[in-house]
């Protein structure tokens, strides 16, 4: 028995659409690229032909026709455990979701702040920088090249670039003020990497809250880390071994706060009986421990979404569009990890 193999129909081209619709190739191109100089009668003909032929426009051809690329690069500083990070995963998820809404192709690029590497801007329509950690030169490079760019999680005062940041200082102040309202005066701070603006501003908010409440800032109560759980554990060990340990601690991230809580339990200490803890992030994992973590909620999803919206605006605007600088508020979420003295 002989079997005949069916040959798939040839891929339909813009020429086929033009022939079926009875219009020029230029008219088809203008309809596909949504250029509004086509008569409604001809537009309807083209759309019917596209549907009948099941024509799929070439993305690359569209880019050539419009002179724009819809590729957006999300640039995230590389650090240990980046793909286990609540912050990074929320950022990628929210950015990807909104890029899909705007029909933008998302490219993820990890940078190493210790190695100066220049970006390949060819074919990229816009850049979304997650913070500026050793990558300021890349932001400046993009600005000079005229590539639409937005920085998130960093308020950039001195560059003509749009940015969307969180009120880290205000959030930290609200956390420390809450602990002070409960009667605490011996309040420590486990900071993140102060090379990042977020960690530096949270440290600033901590010290400002103490000063405004006439409480001395003790340098031995400030322990700086790289945001890792390992260094958070070491910092907590230092606090617990002090001759005059703090009664409360404000920690720069929920992940680190949970590590402090875990160590305290291992040492037989009670949370919040022996130590009150406030974190920062509103990581869902803070809800499911033995004690629900009081924290400062930062709008990570909204920050990413606002960043993509702003980048899309810049990409679709004429050159020289006005940049925007946005600060989003935080919110103190009170749970079970703090007690009144």
N, C-alpha and C positions, 0 to 999 in steps of 0.2 A: 504494500500500500504506500502510495506516495503522498507525503505531506508538503503542502506549499506554505512557505513562510510569508506572512503578510508584511509588506513594506509600509512602515509608518508614513503618514502623510507629511509632506514637507512643511517645515516651519513657515508659518505665514509671516510676511513682511509688511512693512508700511506701504510698499508698492501695491500689494494685494488689496489692502484696505482702501487705498486711493482709487484703484480700478473699480472695485465693487461699489464704492460710494459715488463714483463719478465726479471726483474732485481732484485737485492737485495734491502732490505729496506734501507741499508746504502747508496746505490747509489741514491735512491730517496731523502733521507735526504740531501745528498751533493748537489744535483741539486736545491732543494728548498732553501737551505741556501747559494746558489751561491758560493760553494767551488769549485775551478777550477781544481779538480783532477778527472774529469769524462770525458770519451771518448765522442766525439761529437755524435756518433751514439746512445749511451745510453742516452745522454742528450735529444736528439730528441724524443726518445721513451717515456721518463718520461714526457716531456712537452705535448706530444699528449695524454697520459693517464690522466694527470691532467685536460686537457681541456675536454676530453670526459666524465670524471666522475664528472666534476665541483667541483673538490677537493679544499677545503679551508684550507690551512695550519694553524695549531694552533699557535697563536702568542707566547704563553707560551712555546710551544715545541721548537719553533725557538730560543727563548732566551736560553733555556737549551742547545740546540745544538751548538749555537755560543759562549755561555759563556758571552754574552753581553745583556744588557737591552737597549731598545730604548726609555725608559721613561725619559723625560727631565722635571725637575722641575723649573718653573720660580718663583723666590722668590722676592716678592714685600713688602716693609715696609708698614704696615697698618697705614693709617691716615684718618682723617675725609674727607668724600667725595671722597674716592679713586676711586670709580666706576663712578664718574662724572668728573674725572680728564682727561683733554686732554692728558696729559703726559702718564698716566697709560693705557688709552684706546688705544692710538697709539702703545704703547709698546706691549700690549697683542695681538693686531691685527697683527702687523708685525711679532712677534715671532710665533704666531699660523700659519700664512701663510707659513713661511719658514720651520717650523717643518713639515708641511704637505708635502712640496717638498722633504724633506729628509726622509720622512716616520718615523718621530719621534712622539711619543705620548706625549702631553703636559699636565703637571700637574701644576696648579696654587696654590701657597702657600703664604698666607699673614702672615707676622711676626709682632709681637709687640715689638718695641725696648725697652719698659719698663719692659718686662718680659723675662728672660733668658730661652729660650727653645731650646733644642738640636734637630737637624733634624733626622728624621727616614730615613736613607740612604739605607735601604733594598729595593732592586728591582729598584733603581734609577740608570740610566746610566750616567746622567750628570746633572749639576746644573748651572742655569743662575741667577746670583744675580743682581737685579736691585738696584744699589747703595749699600752702606754699612752704615746703620744707626742703630747703636746698635747691628749689626749682624756680627761684625768682627770675633767673636769666632766661628760662624757657618762656615765662609769661611775657617778659620784655621782648623776646624774639618774636612771639606771636603778634604782639601789638605792632612792632615795627614792620612785620610782614603783612599787616592789615587783615589778619585772620580773626573773625569774630571769636571773642573769648569771654568766659565768665569764671570767676574764682568763687568757690563755695567753702564754707567753714573758715573763712579768713576775711576780715574787714581790711581792705586795701585802700589806705588813704592817699598814698603818694603816686599811684599809677592811674592812667586813664583807662581803667578796666572795670567792667561791672562786677559786683560781688554780692554774695548772699551769705550772711554770717549769723551766728547765734549770740545772744547776750550772755556770754559766759561769765563775765564779771558780775552782772546782776543776779544770775542764777546762783553763783557761789555765795554772794552776800545773803541771799534769801535762806540758803541752807544754814549758814553760820548764825544768822539772826534767829532762826528757829531754835537752834541748840541753846543760844543765849537765853531765849524766852523760857526755856525749860530749866534754867538755873545753872547751866554749865559755864564755867570760866576757863577751865583747863581743856582747851580744844586744840587738838593736833590737826595737821593737814598732810595727807599723803598725796603729793602732786603727780601729774603725768610728766611727760618730757617737755620741759619749759622752752625747748627750741620750737615747739608748736605754739601758735598764738592762743589756741584754746586753753592749754595747760597754764600758760603764763597769765592769762586773764582770770582763770579760776583761782590761781594763787593770789593775784591782786585783789579779787573780790573777798577772799578769805581775810587778808590783812586789813582791808578797808573796814570790814564788818567789826573786827576786833577794835580797831582804833576808834570808830564811831561810838562804840560802847565802852570806851575807856578801859579796855583790857589790853595788857601788855602783849606784844608779839614776841613769842619765844622762838628763837632760831632752832633750838633743839626739838621743838615740836613740829618743825617743817622738814619733811623727808621727801626728797625728789627722786623720782623713778623714771623709767622709760615706758610706762603704761603696762608693763608685763606683769602677769600674776606672780612670777618668781620674785621680782623686785618688790612687789607689794607685800609678799610674805616676809621678806627680809626687813622691810620697813616696820611691819607690825611687830616682829620679834624685838626690834630695837625699842619700840614704844612700851611693850609689856615688861621689858627689863629695866626700865627707868626707875630711879628711886622715888620719883614723883610722877607717876604715869598720868596721862590725861584721862578725863572721865568721858570724853567724846572725841570723835574723829570725823572730819570731812574728807572724803576720798574722791579723787578726780575722775574716777570711772566706776561704774557698777561692777565690772569684772574684777577690778582690784578690791572693791569693797567686799565682795563675796569671798575673796581669798582671805581677807582680814578676818571675816566672820568664821571661816573654816578653821583658821589657826586658833582663834579664841576658843572655839569649842574643843579642839584637840588639847588645849592647855587647861581644860576644865573650867573655863570662864563662861559666864552667862551674858548673853546679848538679849536685851539691853541692860541687864542688871549691873554688870561690871563695866560695860562700855557701850555708849550710844554711837551709832554709825549712820552717816548719810552718804549716799553715793551720788553719781551724776550720769545720766543717760536715759534712765527708765528702760533698761534691758529687761525683757520679759522673764528672764531666768531669776531676777530678783524677787519674783513672786512665789517661787516654788521651793525655797529653802525652808529650814526649820522656823526661821523668822523672816517675815516679809520685809524687804528693804525699803526704807524711806529714801527718796531720791529726788533729783532735779530732772524733770522731763525736758529734753531738748527735741525740737521738731525736726528730726533728721529727714523724714520723708518729705515734709513740706519744703525744707531747705533744698533738697535735690530737685524737687518739682519746680520750685521757683527758679532754680538755676537753669533748668532745661527750657522753661518758658522764656526766660530772658535771652538765652542763647538763640532760641528759635526766632525771637523778635529781631535780634541783631543780624541774623543770617538772612532774614527776609526783608530787611530795611535797606535803604540806600546807604552808601558809605558816609561815615561821619555822624551816624546816629548817636544820640546822647546816651551815655552810660548811666546805669542805675546802681545805687549802693543801698542795700537792704539789711536791716538787723531784725531778726525774729526773736520774740520773747520766749522765755522759759517758764516752767511751772513747777512749784514744789509739790511733790506727791508724798503725803504723810502716811506711813504704814506702821510697822511694829518695832522697828529697830532702834527707837529712841525712847528714853524715859525721863521724867522730871526728877531733878534732885530734891 
